[in-house]
Amino acid sequence: MKAKFGAIVVAGSGKLGGHVASRNRAGAYWRTKVTPVNPQSTAQLNVRNRLGTRSQAWRGLTDTQRAAWNGVVSAFAKTDQFGDLKNPTGFNLYQALNNNLLTVGGAAISVPPVPAAVSTVTITSITPAAGTGLIPMVLSGAVPASTAVKVFATAPQSPGVSFVKSEYRLITTLPAATATPVALGASYQTKFGSWVVGQKIFFKLVFVSTVTGQQSLPLQVVTISAA
């Protein structure tokens, strides 16, 4: 359980007994803790195996290499759920960058990189067509060199849904030089099946440097399925 104190507790995150503190666009809230179903899917097992492999690899680094990762964490600081700037640990940074690399087919790194912007292109359009099962995605250009793209999507949502977060699932990755338009229909149906006219589908693209594992801010778009 994490809490931020003012005159009283002004924000919280995490579990306390049978309750969970969090926040959304409406502000902070408490809810009853629910243990989610664990389907032991192939995707889940792959992620767990990758995390285990990287943990073992971290232990296999030299003291000098681990010190190098611990020494650069301030350059990779991010804001937490309270808006405060926090440094990752060297281990977490090593895991995050290498998991990104392995997800997009890159090679793991043992030396921490220098922080750098990741090349991106923009989303021009995504048009799911229920009648044909096609989802062409038009980008402003080909995927940049030394860059790959993680493509996330949600299952079909009702038209009234306006916000998603945990619903995103990775459906495919795109290597460097992938030309536009990109056909996402087969990858989407493998993950979620078919959809009907009028349903909403949310998409998110994250660009990853295949050299360093650093990633861009997500590009998000919501679409309404056509006939």
ZIVEN-V876733 format. One record per residue. SS is DSSP state (@ for helix, = for strand, . for the rest). PSI is psi as a letter, one per 20 degrees, with the letter a starting at -180 (none if undefined). D_FIRST is the distance of its C-alpha to the first C-alpha in whole Angstrom. Layout:
SS:PSI:D_FIRST ; SS:PSI:D_FIRST
This chain:
.:p:0 ; =:q:4 ; =:q:7 ; =:p:10 ; =:p:13 ; .:c:16 ; .:h:19 ; .:a:16 ; =:p:12 ; =:i:14 ; =:q:11 ; =:q:7 ; =:p:6 ; =:a:4 ; =:q:5 ; =:o:6 ; .:c:9 ; .:j:12 ; =:q:10 ; =:p:8 ; =:p:8 ; =:a:10 ; =:q:13 ; =:a:17 ; .:h:20 ; .:i:21 ; =:a:17 ; =:q:14 ; =:r:14 ; =:q:12 ; =:r:13 ; =:p:14 ; .:p:12 ; .:p:15 ; .:o:16 ; .:q:18 ; .:p:22 ; .:n:22 ; .:i:26 ; .:l:26 ; .:r:28 ; @:g:30 ; @:g:28 ; @:g:25 ; @:h:27 ; @:g:28 ; @:g:25 ; @:g:24 ; @:h:27 ; @:g:27 ; @:g:23 ; @:g:25 ; @:g:28 ; @:h:26 ; @:g:24 ; @:h:28 ; @:h:29 ; @:g:27 ; @:h:28 ; @:i:32 ; .:q:32 ; .:r:33 ; @:h:32 ; @:g:33 ; @:g:32 ; @:h:28 ; @:h:29 ; @:g:30 ; @:g:27 ; @:h:25 ; @:i:27 ; .:j:27 ; @:h:23 ; @:h:24 ; @:i:26 ; @:k:24 ; .:q:21 ; =:q:19 ; =:q:17 ; .:a:14 ; .:i:12 ; .:j:13 ; .:j:17 ; .:q:16 ; =:p:18 ; =:q:16 ; .:q:18 ; .:r:18 ; .:r:19 ; @:h:22 ; @:g:21 ; @:h:19 ; @:g:22 ; @:g:25 ; @:g:23 ; @:g:23 ; @:g:26 ; @:h:28 ; @:g:26 ; @:g:27 ; @:g:31 ; @:h:31 ; @:h:30 ; .:j:33 ; .:j:35 ; .:r:35 ; .:q:36 ; .:q:33 ; .:q:33 ; .:i:32 ; .:p:33 ; .:p:30 ; .:r:32 ; .:p:33 ; .:p:31 ; .:q:33 ; .:q:33 ; .:p:33 ; .:q:37 ; .:r:36 ; .:r:38 ; .:r:38 ; =:p:38 ; =:g:41 ; =:q:41 ; =:p:40 ; =:n:42 ; =:p:41 ; =:o:44 ; .:h:44 ; .:h:47 ; .:i:48 ; .:j:44 ; =:q:44 ; =:n:41 ; =:p:43 ; =:p:41 ; =:p:43 ; =:r:41 ; .:i:43 ; .:r:44 ; .:q:44 ; .:p:40 ; .:r:41 ; .:q:42 ; .:k:39 ; =:q:37 ; =:r:36 ; =:p:34 ; =:p:31 ; =:o:32 ; =:q:29 ; =:r:30 ; .:r:29 ; .:r:31 ; .:p:33 ; =:q:32 ; .:q:33 ; .:h:35 ; .:i:33 ; .:p:29 ; .:i:29 ; .:p:25 ; .:q:24 ; .:f:21 ; .:i:20 ; .:i:23 ; .:p:25 ; =:q:26 ; =:p:28 ; =:h:32 ; =:r:34 ; =:q:34 ; =:p:37 ; .:r:39 ; .:q:41 ; .:j:44 ; .:p:43 ; .:q:45 ; .:q:45 ; .:q:45 ; =:p:42 ; =:o:43 ; .:i:39 ; @:g:41 ; @:g:41 ; @:h:38 ; @:g:36 ; @:h:38 ; @:h:37 ; @:g:34 ; @:i:34 ; .:b:37 ; .:r:40 ; .:r:39 ; .:r:41 ; .:p:43 ; .:i:40 ; .:q:37 ; =:q:34 ; =:p:33 ; =:p:31 ; =:q:31 ; =:p:29 ; =:p:31 ; =:p:29 ; =:p:32 ; =:p:31 ; =:p:34 ; .:j:35 ; .:g:36 ; .:i:32 ; .:i:30 ; .:q:29 ; =:r:28 ; .:r:29 ; .:q:27 ; .:q:27 ; =:p:30 ; =:q:30 ; =:q:33 ; =:p:33 ; =:q:36 ; =:p:38 ; .:p:40 ; =:r:44 ; .:none:47
